[in-house]
Amino acid sequence: MILEIISLIILIFGIFFFMVGVVGLLRFPDVYTRLHATTKCDTLGVGLILFSIMLYQGFSGPSIKIGLMIIFIWLSNPTAAHAIAKAAYSVDIPMIKGTVFADQAKEESSSW
Amino acid sequence: MLIVAFTASCIFLVLMIFLCLYRAYVGPTVADRVISINVISTKAVAIMTLVSIIFHKEYFLDIALVYALISFLATIGVAKYLQKGVLE
């Protein structure tokens, strides 16, 4: 019973992070700021929801599989976000007005 | 009792997917659309896992794992095509 309440609280936190990510995706003005918002949605949202399902299941076969899914998503989604940001920076997608940045990453981003 | 909460969060995630589709349709550059499709695939993985728990079907977990892998490969491929111009 107490485990179900903890699982429900963690599920609500995961849904909250998904909602924050979508609001950031809709309202931020730039590619890079939108990427900053949706990365939270990728790691924390899906991680907390899957951890809540793990707590609900207990220690079993599907629970181990869900743990492997959490590890894979935490490895792969920041890599994909870095690849998108690198590609968007190297094809000169414009930033929001007033951005200050150092230009030394321009040479480094030309080789994969 | 907790199954009701899982079903409600499934419906909420589907509504969030429709909001992301608005950004994928409007978004001014290519990278906005790629980001939006990436978020939609992440939500699809969460929905598949929730459906697997709701209906007690264990093989949906394998489908969700393969879907996460395919979405990662698609995002890497589109980002490389956006940067280089060719896929080789």
N, CA and C atoms of all chains as a GROMACS GRO file, in nm:
protein
  600
    1MET      N    1   0.083  -0.121   0.000
    1MET     CA    2   0.000   0.000   0.000
    1MET      C    3   0.086   0.125   0.000
    2ILE      N    4   0.188   0.128   0.088
    2ILE     CA    5   0.275   0.245   0.093
    2ILE      C    6   0.360   0.254  -0.034
    3LEU      N    7   0.389   0.135  -0.090
    3LEU     CA    8   0.467   0.134  -0.214
    3LEU      C    9   0.385   0.189  -0.330
    4GLU      N   10   0.253   0.163  -0.330
    4GLU     CA   11   0.168   0.218  -0.435
    4GLU      C   12   0.158   0.369  -0.427
    5ILE      N   13   0.157   0.422  -0.305
    5ILE     CA   14   0.149   0.569  -0.290
    5ILE      C   15   0.278   0.633  -0.340
    6ILE      N   16   0.393   0.571  -0.308
    6ILE     CA   17   0.521   0.624  -0.356
    6ILE      C   18   0.527   0.617  -0.509
    7SER      N   19   0.476   0.507  -0.565
    7SER     CA   20   0.474   0.491  -0.710
    7SER      C   21   0.385   0.594  -0.777
    8LEU      N   22   0.271   0.625  -0.714
    8LEU     CA   23   0.181   0.727  -0.769
    8LEU      C   24   0.245   0.865  -0.767
    9ILE      N   25   0.319   0.896  -0.658
    9ILE     CA   26   0.384   1.027  -0.648
    9ILE      C   27   0.492   1.040  -0.755
   10ILE      N   28   0.569   0.932  -0.776
   10ILE     CA   29   0.675   0.938  -0.877
   10ILE      C   30   0.615   0.949  -1.016
   11LEU      N   31   0.500   0.883  -1.039
   11LEU     CA   32   0.432   0.893  -1.169
   11LEU      C   33   0.385   1.035  -1.196
   12ILE      N   34   0.333   1.101  -1.092
   12ILE     CA   35   0.287   1.239  -1.108
   12ILE      C   36   0.404   1.332  -1.139
   13PHE      N   37   0.521   1.307  -1.074
   13PHE     CA   38   0.638   1.388  -1.105
   13PHE      C   39   0.682   1.369  -1.251
   14GLY      N   40   0.677   1.245  -1.300
   14GLY     CA   41   0.714   1.220  -1.440
   14GLY      C   42   0.622   1.290  -1.538
   15ILE      N   43   0.491   1.286  -1.512
   15ILE     CA   44   0.395   1.355  -1.596
   15ILE      C   45   0.419   1.506  -1.592
   16PHE      N   46   0.455   1.557  -1.472
   16PHE     CA   47   0.484   1.700  -1.459
   16PHE      C   48   0.604   1.739  -1.545
   17PHE      N   49   0.708   1.654  -1.547
   17PHE     CA   50   0.825   1.690  -1.628
   17PHE      C   51   0.793   1.683  -1.778
   18PHE      N   52   0.706   1.587  -1.817
   18PHE     CA   53   0.664   1.586  -1.958
   18PHE      C   54   0.588   1.714  -1.994
   19MET      N   55   0.502   1.760  -1.901
   19MET     CA   56   0.425   1.881  -1.929
   19MET      C   57   0.516   2.003  -1.939
   20VAL      N   58   0.618   2.009  -1.852
   20VAL     CA   59   0.714   2.120  -1.857
   20VAL      C   60   0.789   2.120  -1.990
   21GLY      N   61   0.829   2.000  -2.036
   21GLY     CA   62   0.901   1.991  -2.162
   21GLY      C   63   0.816   2.036  -2.279
   22VAL      N   64   0.687   1.999  -2.279
   22VAL     CA   65   0.602   2.037  -2.392
   22VAL      C   66   0.573   2.187  -2.391
   23VAL      N   67   0.556   2.245  -2.270
   23VAL     CA   68   0.534   2.390  -2.262
   23VAL      C   69   0.658   2.465  -2.311
   24GLY      N   70   0.777   2.414  -2.275
   24GLY     CA   71   0.899   2.474  -2.325
   24GLY      C   72   0.913   2.461  -2.475
   25LEU      N   73   0.871   2.344  -2.529
   25LEU     CA   74   0.879   2.324  -2.674
   25LEU      C   75   0.785   2.419  -2.747
   26LEU      N   76   0.671   2.450  -2.688
   26LEU     CA   77   0.577   2.537  -2.756
   26LEU      C   78   0.611   2.684  -2.742
   27ARG      N   79   0.672   2.726  -2.631
   27ARG     CA   80   0.680   2.869  -2.604
   27ARG      C   81   0.820   2.929  -2.614
   28PHE      N   82   0.926   2.848  -2.619
   28PHE     CA   83   1.059   2.907  -2.626
   28PHE      C   84   1.086   2.960  -2.767
   29PRO      N   85   1.173   3.062  -2.781
   29PRO     CA   86   1.183   3.131  -2.909
   29PRO      C   87   1.284   3.074  -3.007
   30ASP      N   88   1.360   2.969  -2.971
   30ASP     CA   89   1.480   2.938  -3.046
   30ASP      C   90   1.496   2.787  -3.054
   31VAL      N   91   1.579   2.739  -3.148
   31VAL     CA   92   1.601   2.595  -3.158
   31VAL      C   93   1.672   2.542  -3.034
   32TYR      N   94   1.775   2.616  -2.990
   32TYR     CA   95   1.861   2.566  -2.883
   32TYR      C   96   1.789   2.569  -2.749
   33THR      N   97   1.709   2.671  -2.726
   33THR     CA   98   1.633   2.676  -2.600
   33THR      C   99   1.524   2.568  -2.598
   34ARG      N  100   1.465   2.541  -2.714
   34ARG     CA  101   1.366   2.433  -2.720
   34ARG      C  102   1.433   2.298  -2.693
   35LEU      N  103   1.555   2.282  -2.744
   35LEU     CA  104   1.630   2.158  -2.718
   35LEU      C  105   1.662   2.145  -2.569
   36HIS      N  106   1.696   2.257  -2.506
   36HIS     CA  107   1.722   2.257  -2.362
   36HIS      C  108   1.598   2.214  -2.284
   37ALA      N  109   1.479   2.256  -2.331
   37ALA     CA  110   1.358   2.220  -2.258
   37ALA      C  111   1.323   2.073  -2.278
   38THR      N  112   1.335   2.023  -2.401
   38THR     CA  113   1.286   1.888  -2.427
   38THR      C  114   1.382   1.780  -2.378
   39THR      N  115   1.506   1.814  -2.348
   39THR     CA  116   1.596   1.713  -2.294
   39THR      C  117   1.554   1.670  -2.154
   40LYS      N  118   1.498   1.765  -2.077
   40LYS     CA  119   1.441   1.730  -1.946
   40LYS      C  120   1.328   1.631  -1.962
   41CYS      N  121   1.246   1.656  -2.065
   41CYS     CA  122   1.134   1.566  -2.092
   41CYS      C  123   1.182   1.426  -2.130
   42ASP      N  124   1.296   1.419  -2.200
   42ASP     CA  125   1.350   1.289  -2.240
   42ASP      C  126   1.404   1.211  -2.122
   43THR      N  127   1.486   1.276  -2.039
   43THR     CA  128   1.553   1.198  -1.934
   43THR      C  129   1.468   1.185  -1.809
   44LEU      N  130   1.426   1.298  -1.751
   44LEU     CA  131   1.356   1.290  -1.623
   44LEU      C  132   1.215   1.237  -1.638
   45GLY      N  133   1.143   1.279  -1.741
   45GLY     CA  134   1.004   1.236  -1.755
   45GLY      C  135   0.992   1.088  -1.776
   46VAL      N  136   1.061   1.036  -1.879
   46VAL     CA  137   1.046   0.893  -1.907
   46VAL      C  138   1.117   0.809  -1.801
   47GLY      N  139   1.223   0.863  -1.742
   47GLY     CA  140   1.291   0.789  -1.636
   47GLY      C  141   1.204   0.772  -1.514
   48LEU      N  142   1.135   0.879  -1.472
   48LEU     CA  143   1.050   0.869  -1.353
   48LEU      C  144   0.928   0.782  -1.378
   49ILE      N  145   0.868   0.792  -1.499
   49ILE     CA  146   0.750   0.709  -1.528
   49ILE      C  147   0.789   0.562  -1.529
   50LEU      N  148   0.901   0.528  -1.592
   50LEU     CA  149   0.941   0.388  -1.596
   50LEU      C  150   0.986   0.336  -1.459
   51PHE      N  151   1.043   0.426  -1.378
   51PHE     CA  152   1.080   0.384  -1.242
   51PHE      C  153   0.955   0.360  -1.156
   52SER      N  154   0.852   0.439  -1.180
   52SER     CA  155   0.724   0.416  -1.111
   52SER      C  156   0.665   0.281  -1.148
   53ILE      N  157   0.673   0.245  -1.277
   53ILE     CA  158   0.623   0.113  -1.320
   53ILE      C  159   0.708   0.001  -1.259
   54MET      N  160   0.840   0.026  -1.246
   54MET     CA  161   0.926  -0.074  -1.181
   54MET      C  162   0.886  -0.096  -1.036
   55LEU      N  163   0.854   0.013  -0.965
   55LEU     CA  164   0.812   0.000  -0.825
   55LEU      C  165   0.678  -0.073  -0.815
   56TYR      N  166   0.589  -0.050  -0.914
   56TYR     CA  167   0.459  -0.115  -0.911
   56TYR      C  168   0.473  -0.264  -0.939
   57GLN      N  169   0.566  -0.302  -1.028
   57GLN     CA  170   0.581  -0.441  -1.065
   57GLN      C  171   0.649  -0.525  -0.957
   58GLY      N  172   0.739  -0.463  -0.882
   58GLY     CA  173   0.820  -0.545  -0.793
   58GLY      C  174   0.936  -0.606  -0.869
   59PHE      N  175   1.008  -0.698  -0.804
   59PHE     CA  176   1.126  -0.757  -0.867
   59PHE      C  177   1.083  -0.878  -0.950
   60SER      N  178   1.082  -0.860  -1.084
   60SER     CA  179   1.040  -0.970  -1.171
   60SER      C  180   1.110  -0.954  -1.305
   61GLY      N  181   1.074  -1.037  -1.403
   61GLY     CA  182   1.137  -1.032  -1.534
   61GLY      C  183   1.110  -0.903  -1.609
   62PRO      N  184   0.983  -0.860  -1.623
   62PRO     CA  185   0.957  -0.733  -1.690
   62PRO      C  186   1.020  -0.614  -1.621
   63SER      N  187   1.038  -0.620  -1.490
   63SER     CA  188   1.099  -0.509  -1.418
   63SER      C  189   1.246  -0.491  -1.458
   64ILE      N  190   1.316  -0.604  -1.477
   64ILE     CA  191   1.455  -0.597  -1.523
   64ILE      C  192   1.461  -0.540  -1.664
   65LYS      N  193   1.363  -0.579  -1.747
   65LYS     CA  194   1.358  -0.527  -1.884
   65LYS      C  195   1.334  -0.376  -1.885
   66ILE      N  196   1.247  -0.329  -1.797
   66ILE     CA  197   1.221  -0.185  -1.789
   66ILE      C  198   1.344  -0.111  -1.739
   67GLY      N  199   1.422  -0.173  -1.648
   67GLY     CA  200   1.547  -0.112  -1.605
   67GLY      C  201   1.646  -0.098  -1.718
   68LEU      N  202   1.652  -0.200  -1.804
   68LEU     CA  203   1.740  -0.190  -1.922
   68LEU      C  204   1.693  -0.078  -2.016
   69MET      N  205   1.560  -0.062  -2.027
   69MET     CA  206   1.509   0.048  -2.111
   69MET      C  207   1.547   0.184  -2.055
   70ILE      N  208   1.543   0.199  -1.921
   70ILE     CA  209   1.583   0.327  -1.861
   70ILE      C  210   1.729   0.357  -1.890
   71ILE      N  211   1.815   0.255  -1.876
   71ILE     CA  212   1.958   0.276  -1.901
   71ILE      C  213   1.982   0.312  -2.048
   72PHE      N  214   1.912   0.243  -2.139
   72PHE     CA  215   1.932   0.271  -2.281
   72PHE      C  216   1.885   0.411  -2.317
   73ILE      N  217   1.769   0.451  -2.262
   73ILE     CA  218   1.718   0.585  -2.295
   73ILE      C  219   1.807   0.693  -2.236
   74TRP      N  220   1.859   0.669  -2.114
   74TRP     CA  221   1.949   0.768  -2.056
   74TRP      C  222   2.081   0.774  -2.130
   75LEU      N  223   2.121   0.670  -2.199
   75LEU     CA  224   2.244   0.678  -2.279
   75LEU      C  225   2.216   0.743  -2.414
   76SER      N  226   2.104   0.710  -2.477
   76SER     CA  227   2.087   0.745  -2.618
   76SER      C  228   2.027   0.884  -2.639
   77ASN      N  229   1.936   0.928  -2.550
   77ASN     CA  230   1.868   1.053  -2.580
   77ASN      C  231   1.954   1.178  -2.566
   78PRO      N  232   2.045   1.190  -2.466
   78PRO     CA  233   2.137   1.305  -2.467
   78PRO      C  234   2.233   1.303  -2.586
   79THR      N  235   2.269   1.184  -2.633
   79THR     CA  236   2.354   1.176  -2.753
   79THR      C  237   2.281   1.232  -2.875
   80ALA      N  238   2.152   1.196  -2.888
   80ALA     CA  239   2.074   1.248  -3.000
   80ALA      C  240   2.056   1.398  -2.990
   81ALA      N  241   2.037   1.449  -2.867
   81ALA     CA  242   2.021   1.593  -2.850
   81ALA      C  243   2.149   1.667  -2.885
   82HIS      N  244   2.265   1.610  -2.846
   82HIS     CA  245   2.392   1.672  -2.885
   82HIS      C  246   2.411   1.671  -3.035
   83ALA      N  247   2.369   1.562  -3.102
   83ALA     CA  248   2.384   1.555  -3.247
   83ALA      C  249   2.298   1.660  -3.316
   84ILE      N  250   2.173   1.677  -3.267
   84ILE     CA  251   2.086   1.778  -3.327
   84ILE      C  252   2.143   1.918  -3.307
   85ALA      N  253   2.193   1.947  -3.185
   85ALA     CA  254   2.246   2.081  -3.158
   85ALA      C  255   2.369   2.110  -3.242
   86LYS      N  256   2.456   2.007  -3.258
   86LYS     CA  257   2.577   2.024  -3.339
   86LYS      C  258   2.542   2.050  -3.485
   87ALA      N  259   2.444   1.974  -3.537
   87ALA     CA  260   2.404   1.993  -3.676
   87ALA      C  261   2.339   2.130  -3.695
   88ALA      N  262   2.254   2.172  -3.602
   88ALA     CA  263   2.187   2.301  -3.615
   88ALA      C  264   2.287   2.415  -3.605
   89TYR      N  265   2.393   2.397  -3.522
   89TYR     CA  266   2.494   2.503  -3.511
   89TYR      C  267   2.581   2.508  -3.635
   90SER      N  268   2.609   2.393  -3.695
   90SER     CA  269   2.701   2.395  -3.807
   90SER      C  270   2.634   2.434  -3.938
   91VAL      N  271   2.501   2.431  -3.948
   91VAL     CA  272   2.438   2.483  -4.070
   91VAL      C  273   2.381   2.623  -4.049
   92ASP      N  274   2.424   2.690  -3.938
   92ASP     CA  275   2.392   2.830  -3.912
   92ASP      C  276   2.242   2.857  -3.901
   93ILE      N  277   2.174   2.776  -3.824
   93ILE     CA  278   2.037   2.812  -3.788
   93ILE      C  279   2.046   2.926  -3.687
   94PRO      N  280   1.976   3.038  -3.712
   94PRO     CA  281   2.002   3.159  -3.632
   94PRO      C  282   1.955   3.145  -3.487
   95MET      N  283   2.033   3.208  -3.396
   95MET     CA  284   1.994   3.212  -3.256
   95MET      C  285   1.902   3.331  -3.233
   96ILE      N  286   1.847   3.337  -3.112
   96ILE     CA  287   1.761   3.451  -3.077
   96ILE      C  288   1.850   3.574  -3.064
   97LYS      N  289   1.791   3.690  -3.087
   97LYS     CA  290   1.868   3.813  -3.089
   97LYS      C  291   1.918   3.846  -2.948
   98GLY      N  292   2.047   3.879  -2.941
   98GLY     CA  293   2.105   3.909  -2.810
   98GLY      C  294   2.184   3.795  -2.751
   99THR      N  295   2.206   3.687  -2.830
   99THR     CA  296   2.283   3.575  -2.779
   99THR      C  297   2.431   3.606  -2.787
  100VAL      N  298   2.505   3.572  -2.682
  100VAL     CA  299   2.650   3.589  -2.680
  100VAL      C  300   2.711   3.451  -2.683
  101PHE      N  301   2.802   3.427  -2.779
  101PHE     CA  302   2.862   3.294  -2.784
  101PHE      C  303   3.006   3.306  -2.830
  102ALA      N  304   3.086   3.203  -2.797
  102ALA     CA  305   3.224   3.195  -2.840
  102ALA      C  306   3.230   3.114  -2.968
  103ASP      N  307   3.312   3.153  -3.062
  103ASP     CA  308   3.310   3.095  -3.195
  103ASP      C  309   3.407   2.980  -3.212
  104GLN      N  310   3.473   2.936  -3.104
  104GLN     CA  311   3.577   2.836  -3.124
  104GLN      C  312   3.520   2.698  -3.149
  105ALA      N  313   3.392   2.676  -3.123
  105ALA     CA  314   3.333   2.545  -3.150
  105ALA      C  315   3.303   2.526  -3.297
  106LYS      N  316   3.320   2.631  -3.376
  106LYS     CA  317   3.285   2.620  -3.517
  106LYS      C  318   3.379   2.527  -3.591
  107GLU      N  319   3.510   2.534  -3.559
  107GLU     CA  320   3.604   2.444  -3.626
  107GLU      C  321   3.587   2.301  -3.576
  108GLU      N  322   3.557   2.287  -3.448
  108GLU     CA  323   3.547   2.153  -3.394
  108GLU      C  324   3.423   2.080  -3.442
  109SER      N  325   3.319   2.155  -3.480
  109SER     CA  326   3.194   2.088  -3.518
  109SER      C  327   3.193   2.046  -3.663
  110SER      N  328   3.302   2.070  -3.738
  110SER     CA  329   3.299   2.033  -3.879
  110SER      C  330   3.336   1.887  -3.900
  111SER      N  331   3.389   1.821  -3.799
  111SER     CA  332   3.422   1.679  -3.814
  111SER      C  333   3.346   1.598  -3.711
  112TRP      N  334   3.294   1.484  -3.754
  112TRP     CA  335   3.212   1.402  -3.661
  112TRP      C  336   3.302   1.322  -3.572
  113MET      N  337  -0.632   0.004  -0.846
  113MET     CA  338  -0.636   0.145  -0.809
  113MET      C  339  -0.533   0.225  -0.889
  114LEU      N  340  -0.411   0.173  -0.895
  114LEU     CA  341  -0.306   0.246  -0.966
  114LEU      C  342  -0.321   0.231  -1.118
  115ILE      N  343  -0.400   0.129  -1.162
  115ILE     CA  344  -0.425   0.112  -1.305
  115ILE      C  345  -0.500   0.232  -1.362
  116VAL      N  346  -0.590   0.291  -1.281
  116VAL     CA  347  -0.664   0.410  -1.324
  116VAL      C  348  -0.568   0.526  -1.348
  117ALA      N  349  -0.469   0.541  -1.259
  117ALA     CA  350  -0.370   0.648  -1.276
  117ALA      C  351  -0.285   0.623  -1.401
  118PHE      N  352  -0.252   0.495  -1.428
  118PHE     CA  353  -0.175   0.465  -1.549
  118PHE      C  354  -0.254   0.498  -1.674
  119THR      N  355  -0.386   0.466  -1.674
  119THR     CA  356  -0.470   0.498  -1.790
  119THR      C  357  -0.483   0.648  -1.809
  120ALA      N  358  -0.499   0.722  -1.699
  120ALA     CA  359  -0.511   0.867  -1.708
  120ALA      C  360  -0.382   0.928  -1.761
  121SER      N  361  -0.266   0.875  -1.719
  121SER     CA  362  -0.142   0.932  -1.770
  121SER      C  363  -0.121   0.897  -1.917
  122CYS      N  364  -0.172   0.781  -1.962
  122CYS     CA  365  -0.169   0.750  -2.105
  122CYS      C  366  -0.245   0.854  -2.186
  123ILE      N  367  -0.368   0.888  -2.139
  123ILE     CA  368  -0.450   0.986  -2.212
  123ILE      C  369  -0.382   1.123  -2.212
  124PHE      N  370  -0.322   1.160  -2.098
  124PHE     CA  371  -0.252   1.288  -2.089
  124PHE      C  372  -0.132   1.292  -2.184
  125LEU      N  373  -0.059   1.180  -2.195
  125LEU     CA  374   0.056   1.178  -2.287
  125LEU      C  375   0.011   1.189  -2.432
  126VAL      N  376  -0.106   1.131  -2.466
  126VAL     CA  377  -0.155   1.144  -2.603
  126VAL      C  378  -0.190   1.290  -2.634
  127LEU      N  379  -0.250   1.360  -2.536
  127LEU     CA  380  -0.278   1.502  -2.557
  127LEU      C  381  -0.150   1.582  -2.576
  128MET      N  382  -0.044   1.547  -2.498
  128MET     CA  383   0.085   1.614  -2.514
  128MET      C  384   0.145   1.587  -2.653
  129ILE      N  385   0.119   1.466  -2.706
  129ILE     CA  386   0.169   1.433  -2.840
  129ILE      C  387   0.103   1.523  -2.944
  130PHE      N  388  -0.027   1.553  -2.926
  130PHE     CA  389  -0.092   1.643  -3.022
  130PHE      C  390  -0.033   1.784  -3.015
  131LEU      N  391   0.000   1.830  -2.894
  131LEU     CA  392   0.064   1.961  -2.882
  131LEU      C  393   0.201   1.962  -2.951
  132CYS      N  394   0.275   1.850  -2.940
  132CYS     CA  395   0.405   1.842  -3.007
  132CYS      C  396   0.388   1.840  -3.158
  133LEU      N  397   0.277   1.778  -3.207
  133LEU     CA  398   0.254   1.776  -3.351
  133LEU      C  399   0.228   1.916  -3.405
  134TYR      N  400   0.171   2.004  -3.320
  134TYR     CA  401   0.155   2.144  -3.363
  134TYR      C  402   0.291   2.208  -3.390
  135ARG      N  403   0.388   2.183  -3.301
  135ARG     CA  404   0.522   2.240  -3.323
  135ARG      C  405   0.589   2.177  -3.444
  136ALA      N  406   0.566   2.047  -3.466
  136ALA     CA  407   0.626   1.982  -3.583
  136ALA      C  408   0.565   2.036  -3.712
  137TYR      N  409   0.441   2.083  -3.709
  137TYR     CA  410   0.380   2.138  -3.830
  137TYR      C  411   0.421   2.282  -3.852
  138VAL      N  412   0.427   2.361  -3.744
  138VAL     CA  413   0.451   2.505  -3.758
  138VAL      C  414   0.599   2.536  -3.770
  139GLY      N  415   0.683   2.463  -3.689
  139GLY     CA  416   0.820   2.496  -3.660
  139GLY      C  417   0.902   2.557  -3.773
  140PRO      N  418   0.966   2.670  -3.754
  140PRO     CA  419   1.023   2.744  -3.867
  140PRO      C  420   1.142   2.676  -3.933
  141THR      N  421   1.220   2.599  -3.860
  141THR     CA  422   1.338   2.537  -3.921
  141THR      C  423   1.326   2.385  -3.916
  142VAL      N  424   1.424   2.318  -3.976
  142VAL     CA  425   1.423   2.172  -3.981
  142VAL      C  426   1.449   2.114  -3.842
  143ALA      N  427   1.539   2.180  -3.766
  143ALA     CA  428   1.579   2.126  -3.637
  143ALA      C  429   1.464   2.125  -3.538
  144ASP      N  430   1.370   2.222  -3.550
  144ASP     CA  431   1.252   2.221  -3.464
  144ASP      C  432   1.169   2.096  -3.487
  145ARG      N  433   1.155   2.060  -3.615
  145ARG     CA  434   1.075   1.942  -3.646
  145ARG      C  435   1.143   1.815  -3.596
  146VAL      N  436   1.276   1.811  -3.609
  146VAL     CA  437   1.349   1.693  -3.560
  146VAL      C  438   1.335   1.679  -3.409
  147ILE      N  439   1.346   1.791  -3.337
  147ILE     CA  440   1.330   1.788  -3.191
  147ILE      C  441   1.192   1.741  -3.153
  148SER      N  442   1.091   1.791  -3.224
  148SER     CA  443   0.953   1.756  -3.193
  148SER      C  444   0.926   1.607  -3.216
  149ILE      N  445   0.979   1.552  -3.327
  149ILE     CA  446   0.959   1.410  -3.355
  149ILE      C  447   1.033   1.324  -3.253
  150ASN      N  448   1.150   1.372  -3.206
  150ASN     CA  449   1.225   1.300  -3.103
  150ASN      C  450   1.145   1.291  -2.973
  151VAL      N  451   1.082   1.402  -2.934
  151VAL     CA  452   1.002   1.403  -2.812
  151VAL      C  453   0.880   1.312  -2.828
  152ILE      N  454   0.820   1.313  -2.948
  152ILE     CA  455   0.703   1.227  -2.972
  152ILE      C  456   0.741   1.080  -2.960
  153SER      N  457   0.859   1.043  -3.010
  153SER     CA  458   0.899   0.901  -3.000
  153SER      C  459   0.928   0.862  -2.855
  154THR      N  460   0.984   0.956  -2.776
  154THR     CA  461   1.006   0.927  -2.635
  154THR      C  462   0.874   0.904  -2.562
  155LYS      N  463   0.774   0.988  -2.593
  155LYS     CA  464   0.642   0.971  -2.533
  155LYS      C  465   0.580   0.840  -2.578
  156ALA      N  466   0.605   0.799  -2.702
  156ALA     CA  467   0.550   0.672  -2.750
  156ALA      C  468   0.608   0.554  -2.674
  157VAL      N  469   0.738   0.563  -2.638
  157VAL     CA  470   0.798   0.456  -2.558
  157VAL      C  471   0.730   0.447  -2.421
  158ALA      N  472   0.706   0.564  -2.358
  158ALA     CA  473   0.640   0.564  -2.227
  158ALA      C  474   0.498   0.508  -2.238
  159ILE      N  475   0.426   0.544  -2.346
  159ILE     CA  476   0.288   0.496  -2.363
  159ILE      C  477   0.286   0.344  -2.384
  160MET      N  478   0.383   0.293  -2.461
  160MET     CA  479   0.388   0.148  -2.484
  160MET      C  480   0.413   0.073  -2.354
  161THR      N  481   0.501   0.127  -2.269
  161THR     CA  482   0.527   0.060  -2.142
  161THR      C  483   0.404   0.062  -2.051
  162LEU      N  484   0.335   0.178  -2.050
  162LEU     CA  485   0.213   0.187  -1.967
  162LEU      C  486   0.105   0.092  -2.016
  163VAL      N  487   0.089   0.079  -2.149
  163VAL     CA  488  -0.011  -0.012  -2.205
  163VAL      C  489   0.024  -0.157  -2.173
  164SER      N  490   0.155  -0.187  -2.173
  164SER     CA  491   0.200  -0.322  -2.137
  164SER      C  492   0.165  -0.355  -1.992
  165ILE      N  493   0.171  -0.256  -1.902
  165ILE     CA  494   0.134  -0.282  -1.764
  165ILE      C  495  -0.017  -0.291  -1.748
  166ILE      N  496  -0.091  -0.206  -1.822
  166ILE     CA  497  -0.237  -0.202  -1.806
  166ILE      C  498  -0.299  -0.333  -1.853
  167PHE      N  499  -0.256  -0.383  -1.969
  167PHE     CA  500  -0.320  -0.501  -2.027
  167PHE      C  501  -0.248  -0.632  -1.996
  168HIS      N  502  -0.142  -0.628  -1.915
  168HIS     CA  503  -0.066  -0.746  -1.875
  168HIS      C  504  -0.008  -0.822  -1.994
  169LYS      N  505   0.041  -0.749  -2.093
  169LYS     CA  506   0.106  -0.811  -2.207
  169LYS      C  507   0.256  -0.778  -2.198
  170GLU      N  508   0.339  -0.882  -2.180
  170GLU     CA  509   0.481  -0.855  -2.157
  170GLU      C  510   0.557  -0.824  -2.285
  171TYR      N  511   0.503  -0.869  -2.400
  171TYR     CA  512   0.583  -0.849  -2.522
  171TYR      C  513   0.579  -0.707  -2.571
  172PHE      N  514   0.492  -0.622  -2.515
  172PHE     CA  515   0.497  -0.481  -2.551
  172PHE      C  516   0.627  -0.415  -2.505
  173LEU      N  517   0.690  -0.470  -2.401
  173LEU     CA  518   0.816  -0.413  -2.352
  173LEU      C  519   0.926  -0.428  -2.456
  174ASP      N  520   0.928  -0.546  -2.524
  174ASP     CA  521   1.028  -0.566  -2.630
  174ASP      C  522   1.006  -0.469  -2.745
  175ILE      N  523   0.875  -0.447  -2.778
  175ILE     CA  524   0.844  -0.354  -2.886
  175ILE      C  525   0.888  -0.212  -2.848
  176ALA      N  526   0.868  -0.175  -2.720
  176ALA     CA  527   0.908  -0.042  -2.676
  176ALA      C  528   1.060  -0.025  -2.682
  177LEU      N  529   1.135  -0.131  -2.645
  177LEU     CA  530   1.281  -0.123  -2.649
  177LEU      C  531   1.331  -0.106  -2.792
  178VAL      N  532   1.273  -0.184  -2.885
  178VAL     CA  533   1.313  -0.172  -3.026
  178VAL      C  534   1.272  -0.036  -3.084
  179TYR      N  535   1.157   0.017  -3.036
  179TYR     CA  536   1.113   0.148  -3.084
  179TYR      C  537   1.208   0.258  -3.038
  180ALA      N  538   1.258   0.247  -2.914
  180ALA     CA  539   1.354   0.345  -2.865
  180ALA      C  540   1.482   0.340  -2.947
  181LEU      N  541   1.526   0.220  -2.982
  181LEU     CA  542   1.649   0.205  -3.062
  181LEU      C  543   1.631   0.265  -3.201
  182ILE      N  544   1.514   0.238  -3.263
  182ILE     CA  545   1.490   0.288  -3.398
  182ILE      C  546   1.479   0.441  -3.398
  183SER      N  547   1.417   0.498  -3.293
  183SER     CA  548   1.404   0.644  -3.289
  183SER      C  549   1.540   0.710  -3.269
  184PHE      N  550   1.628   0.646  -3.191
  184PHE     CA  551   1.763   0.700  -3.174
  184PHE      C  552   1.839   0.698  -3.306
  185LEU      N  553   1.828   0.586  -3.381
  185LEU     CA  554   1.897   0.578  -3.510
  185LEU      C  555   1.842   0.680  -3.609
  186ALA      N  556   1.709   0.701  -3.608
  186ALA     CA  557   1.648   0.797  -3.700
  186ALA      C  558   1.693   0.939  -3.670
  187THR      N  559   1.702   0.972  -3.540
  187THR     CA  560   1.745   1.107  -3.504
  187THR      C  561   1.890   1.131  -3.543
  188ILE      N  562   1.977   1.031  -3.517
  188ILE     CA  563   2.118   1.045  -3.555
  188ILE      C  564   2.131   1.059  -3.707
  189GLY      N  565   2.051   0.981  -3.782
  189GLY     CA  566   2.059   0.988  -3.928
  189GLY      C  567   2.014   1.121  -3.983
  190VAL      N  568   1.903   1.174  -3.928
  190VAL     CA  569   1.854   1.302  -3.976
  190VAL      C  570   1.951   1.415  -3.940
  191ALA      N  571   2.012   1.408  -3.819
  191ALA     CA  572   2.107   1.511  -3.780
  191ALA      C  573   2.231   1.507  -3.868
  192LYS      N  574   2.277   1.386  -3.903
  192LYS     CA  575   2.394   1.376  -3.990
  192LYS      C  576   2.363   1.425  -4.131
  193TYR      N  577   2.239   1.396  -4.177
  193TYR     CA  578   2.200   1.446  -4.310
  193TYR      C  579   2.188   1.597  -4.310
  194LEU      N  580   2.141   1.653  -4.200
  194LEU     CA  581   2.129   1.798  -4.191
  194LEU      C  582   2.267   1.864  -4.189
  195GLN      N  583   2.365   1.797  -4.128
  195GLN     CA  584   2.498   1.858  -4.118
  195GLN      C  585   2.578   1.841  -4.246
  196LYS      N  586   2.582   1.718  -4.300
  196LYS     CA  587   2.668   1.690  -4.412
  196LYS      C  588   2.601   1.716  -4.547
  197GLY      N  589   2.470   1.691  -4.558
  197GLY     CA  590   2.404   1.704  -4.687
  197GLY      C  591   2.391   1.574  -4.762
  198VAL      N  592   2.473   1.474  -4.725
  198VAL     CA  593   2.463   1.342  -4.787
  198VAL      C  594   2.464   1.239  -4.675
  199LEU      N  595   2.415   1.120  -4.705
  199LEU     CA  596   2.429   1.006  -4.614
  199LEU      C  597   2.517   0.903  -4.681
  200GLU      N  598   2.629   0.874  -4.621
  200GLU     CA  599   2.718   0.777  -4.684
  200GLU      C  600   2.782   0.689  -4.577
   0.00000   0.00000   0.00000
